Amino acid sequence: MVTSLPPGRLTTRLVDGLLCAYTPTAVGELSPAAAYRPAAGDEVVGHAVAADLRHAYYTTLDAVVGVTADGAEVWRSRFEPAAAQVHGHRPGCALSSDGRVVWVYRPDEMAGRGRPDQWVAVDAATGAALAQADLDTVGHGAVQRAHPVSGEILLNVGEGQDGTIVHRASLAGGRIDLVRYPWVDRCLIDLSPDGHRFLTVDHEQNDLAVHAFPSGEVEFTLTVDDFGQDPDAVFLEWSGGYLTADTLVVALIGETEDEEDWFRHYRVDARSGRVHGEFDAHAAAPDDIRPLGDGSWLTTAASGHPIRWTDR
């Protein structure tokens, strides 16, 4: 049994109808350390697993659910009223770094519930709402990243063509202390392993930026030009992250003269922004890479299970 893992190391995938959890310590295709069967009729759209593997959590269009490793449902917290729309919205969940809180993003506006989007802190043991906050967003889905030390969490709400909104929050005194960053055009990609910085990519895919945490102050920016590519034909992908605290992996995408898609991954010094060169991620697609912060990263096997790679 896993008793502790650094935040972000435990990973989950939906494979053949099961919610699978992996503890990425071996190299090569990983086997699940635990697998959880969602309740009959539940369509899972977001998921997370506790570090001790005793419980998993998942969202459907209308609920967040906690289950045990033997498949028993521990609790179910419903989103009321039921969604009036089926498409265009994906509720998501993420665990706090201490595993006590399930942070749930609810795209209620797109779901047709007649209220603003919600961010809800849920007790991981009971499913009870500890606090919630209205968001001034009309999102389709969101990315959440738990800070490894402070207990704070970052939320990136995607509003489609309207851009993206990034928030930071903590739970204190029975309420959510919510901060909105002053951008509508930056997509959150990753938090550094030490929690001192975070990476974003421009919504239009023209540049990347490394920001100080928690202030959001930009430490450096890189454009497509900095990689020796044509900014009129090449773009930064919304993927990559921290290979280590000192090294970023980023992806560029483009088309050949024959209109065939291509992509390349690059290493970047996470402190200075110096581009080190191309990086063979063994990925089947530009976004098929999840850096783990320890010098290793995951791609996806044909089976749907992750493959762990390392160049150390």
C-alpha positions in Angstrom: 0.0 0.0 0.0 1.2 3.5 -0.8 1.3 5.7 2.2 2.6 8.9 0.7 3.5 10.2 -2.8 4.5 13.7 -3.8 1.5 15.6 -5.2 1.1 15.0 -8.9 3.0 11.6 -8.9 -0.1 9.4 -8.4 -1.9 9.3 -11.7 -5.3 8.0 -12.9 -6.7 6.8 -16.2 -10.0 5.4 -17.3 -9.3 2.1 -19.0 -11.9 -0.4 -20.1 -14.5 1.2 -17.9 -12.4 1.1 -14.8 -10.8 4.0 -12.9 -7.2 2.9 -12.6 -4.6 4.4 -10.3 -0.8 4.1 -10.9 2.2 4.7 -8.7 4.8 5.6 -11.3 8.0 4.0 -9.9 8.8 1.4 -12.5 9.9 2.2 -16.1 7.8 1.0 -19.0 4.1 0.3 -19.3 2.5 0.5 -15.9 0.0 -1.8 -14.3 -2.7 -0.4 -12.1 -1.9 -0.4 -8.4 -5.6 -0.2 -7.8 -8.7 -0.2 -9.9 -12.2 1.1 -9.1 -15.5 0.3 -10.8 -17.8 3.3 -11.1 -21.5 2.8 -10.2 -23.7 1.3 -12.9 -24.9 4.0 -15.3 -22.3 6.6 -14.2 -20.4 8.3 -17.0 -17.1 9.4 -15.5 -15.8 12.8 -16.7 -13.2 13.6 -14.0 -11.4 11.6 -11.4 -8.8 11.5 -8.6 -7.5 8.9 -6.2 -6.2 9.2 -2.6 -2.5 8.6 -2.1 -3.2 5.5 0.1 -5.4 4.1 -2.7 -8.2 3.4 -0.3 -10.6 5.8 -2.0 -11.3 7.2 -5.4 -13.4 10.1 -6.4 -15.0 10.9 -9.7 -17.4 13.4 -11.3 -20.3 12.8 -13.6 -22.4 15.4 -15.3 -24.6 15.6 -12.1 -22.6 14.4 -9.1 -19.3 13.9 -7.4 -18.9 10.4 -6.0 -16.5 8.7 -3.5 -15.9 5.0 -3.7 -13.6 2.4 -2.1 -11.2 0.0 -3.7 -13.8 -2.9 -3.5 -16.3 -0.8 -5.4 -18.5 0.3 -2.6 -20.0 3.8 -2.9 -19.1 5.8 0.2 -20.9 8.9 -0.6 -22.6 10.8 -3.5 -23.0 14.6 -3.6 -25.4 15.5 -6.4 -25.4 18.7 -8.4 -28.9 20.1 -8.2 -30.9 20.6 -10.3 -29.9 17.9 -12.9 -28.1 19.3 -15.9 -30.4 20.7 -18.6 -27.7 20.2 -21.2 -25.8 17.0 -22.0 -22.9 18.4 -24.1 -20.4 21.2 -23.6 -19.7 20.9 -19.9 -17.4 18.6 -17.9 -17.3 18.9 -14.1 -13.9 18.0 -12.7 -12.3 17.1 -9.4 -8.9 17.2 -7.8 -7.6 16.3 -4.3 -5.9 18.7 -2.0 -2.2 17.9 -1.3 -3.2 16.5 2.1 -6.0 14.4 0.6 -8.7 15.8 2.9 -10.5 17.9 0.4 -12.0 17.2 -3.0 -12.1 20.4 -5.0 -14.9 20.2 -7.5 -15.4 22.5 -10.5 -19.0 22.7 -11.6 -19.7 24.4 -15.0 -23.2 25.2 -13.9 -23.9 27.9 -16.5 -23.2 25.7 -19.5 -25.1 22.9 -17.8 -28.2 25.1 -17.8 -28.7 25.3 -14.1 -29.3 29.0 -14.2 -26.5 30.0 -11.9 -22.8 31.0 -12.1 -20.1 28.3 -12.3 -19.2 26.9 -8.9 -16.0 25.9 -7.2 -16.8 23.6 -4.2 -14.6 22.2 -1.5 -16.0 18.8 -0.5 -15.0 16.8 2.6 -13.2 13.7 1.1 -14.4 11.5 4.0 -18.1 12.4 3.9 -19.0 14.2 0.7 -20.3 17.2 2.7 -19.7 20.6 1.1 -17.2 22.5 3.3 -17.4 25.8 1.3 -18.2 27.0 -2.2 -17.7 30.1 -4.3 -19.4 31.5 -7.3 -17.1 32.0 -10.3 -17.6 34.8 -12.8 -17.0 32.3 -15.7 -19.0 30.4 -18.3 -16.7 27.4 -18.6 -16.8 24.1 -20.4 -14.3 22.4 -18.2 -11.3 23.1 -16.0 -7.7 22.1 -15.1 -6.8 22.0 -11.3 -3.4 21.8 -9.8 -2.8 21.3 -6.0 0.1 23.2 -4.6 2.5 20.7 -3.0 3.1 22.6 0.2 0.8 25.5 0.9 -2.6 23.7 0.6 -3.7 26.2 -2.1 -5.0 25.1 -5.4 -5.0 26.6 -8.9 -8.0 26.4 -11.2 -8.0 27.1 -15.0 -11.5 27.5 -16.4 -11.7 27.1 -20.2 -14.3 29.2 -21.8 -13.7 28.0 -25.4 -13.2 30.8 -27.8 -13.7 33.4 -25.1 -10.4 32.4 -23.4 -9.4 31.0 -20.0 -9.6 32.3 -16.5 -7.1 31.3 -13.7 -8.0 31.4 -10.0 -6.1 30.5 -6.8 -7.9 29.4 -3.7 -7.4 28.1 -0.2 -9.9 26.8 2.4 -9.9 28.8 5.6 -12.5 29.4 8.3 -15.2 27.6 6.5 -14.9 29.7 3.4 -13.0 29.7 0.1 -10.4 32.5 -0.1 -10.5 33.1 -3.8 -8.1 35.1 -6.0 -8.5 35.7 -9.7 -5.4 36.4 -11.8 -5.7 39.4 -14.1 -5.6 37.4 -17.4 -8.2 36.1 -19.8 -5.8 34.6 -22.3 -3.4 32.3 -20.4 -3.8 28.5 -20.0 -2.4 26.9 -16.9 -0.2 24.0 -17.8 1.7 22.9 -14.7 3.1 23.8 -11.2 6.8 23.3 -10.5 7.6 20.4 -8.1 8.7 22.8 -5.4 5.6 25.0 -5.9 7.6 28.2 -6.5 6.5 28.7 -10.1 3.9 27.8 -12.6 3.7 27.5 -16.4 1.1 29.0 -18.7 0.7 29.1 -22.5 -1.1 31.9 -24.3 -4.6 30.9 -25.4 -3.7 31.8 -29.0 -0.6 29.6 -28.6 1.9 32.3 -29.4 4.0 32.2 -26.3 4.7 30.5 -22.9 5.4 32.2 -19.6 6.8 31.1 -16.3 5.2 32.8 -13.3 6.2 33.2 -9.7 3.8 31.5 -7.2 1.6 32.9 -5.7 2.0 36.4 -7.2 1.7 35.4 -10.8 4.5 37.8 -11.7 6.1 36.8 -15.1 9.7 35.6 -14.7 10.2 35.0 -18.4 8.4 34.6 -21.7 9.3 32.5 -24.7 7.8 32.9 -28.2 7.9 30.6 -31.2 10.7 32.7 -32.5 12.9 31.7 -29.6 12.7 28.1 -30.8 13.9 29.1 -34.3 10.5 28.5 -35.8 8.2 30.7 -38.0 5.6 32.3 -35.7 3.1 32.6 -38.6 3.1 28.8 -39.2 4.1 27.2 -35.8 2.4 27.3 -32.5 3.0 26.3 -28.9 0.8 23.4 -27.7 -1.2 23.5 -24.5 0.9 20.7 -23.0 4.2 19.8 -21.3 5.3 20.9 -17.9 8.1 20.4 -15.4 10.4 17.5 -16.1 12.3 18.6 -13.0 12.3 21.8 -11.0 15.0 23.1 -13.3 13.7 21.8 -16.7 10.6 22.3 -18.7 9.3 20.2 -21.6 7.2 22.2 -24.1 5.6 21.2 -27.4 5.5 23.0 -30.8 3.1 22.1 -33.6 2.8 23.0 -37.2 2.1 21.8 -40.7 4.4 20.8 -43.6 4.1 22.2 -47.1 2.0 19.1 -47.8 -0.4 20.1 -45.0 0.7 17.2 -42.8 0.7 17.9 -39.1 4.0 17.7 -37.1 5.1 18.3 -33.6 8.3 18.5 -31.6 9.1 18.6 -27.9 11.9 20.8 -26.5 13.7 21.1 -23.2 13.8 24.6 -21.7 15.8 25.8 -18.6 13.0 26.5 -16.1 15.0 29.3 -14.4 16.5 31.3 -17.3 14.3 30.3 -20.3 17.2 29.1 -22.3 16.1 26.6 -25.0 18.3 23.5 -24.7 17.1 21.7 -27.8 14.7 19.0 -29.1 13.6 16.3 -26.7 12.4 12.8 -27.7 9.4 12.3 -25.5 8.3 9.0 -27.3 4.9 10.6 -27.6 2.2 9.7 -30.2 0.8 13.3 -30.0 2.0 16.7 -28.8 -0.2 16.5 -25.7 0.6 12.8 -25.0 3.1 13.7 -22.3 2.8 14.2 -18.6 6.1 15.2 -16.9 6.2 14.0 -13.3 8.8 16.5 -11.9 11.4 13.9 -11.0 13.0 13.6 -14.4 10.5 11.1 -15.7 7.3 11.4 -17.7 4.3 9.5 -18.9 2.9 8.8 -22.4 0.1 6.4 -23.3 0.3 2.8 -24.5 -2.0 1.2 -27.0 -3.7 -0.5 -24.1 -4.6 2.9 -22.6 -2.3 2.4 -19.6 0.5 4.9 -19.1 4.2 4.3 -20.0 6.8 5.8 -17.8 10.0 7.0 -19.4 13.2 8.4 -17.9 16.5 9.7 -19.3 18.3 9.6 -16.0 
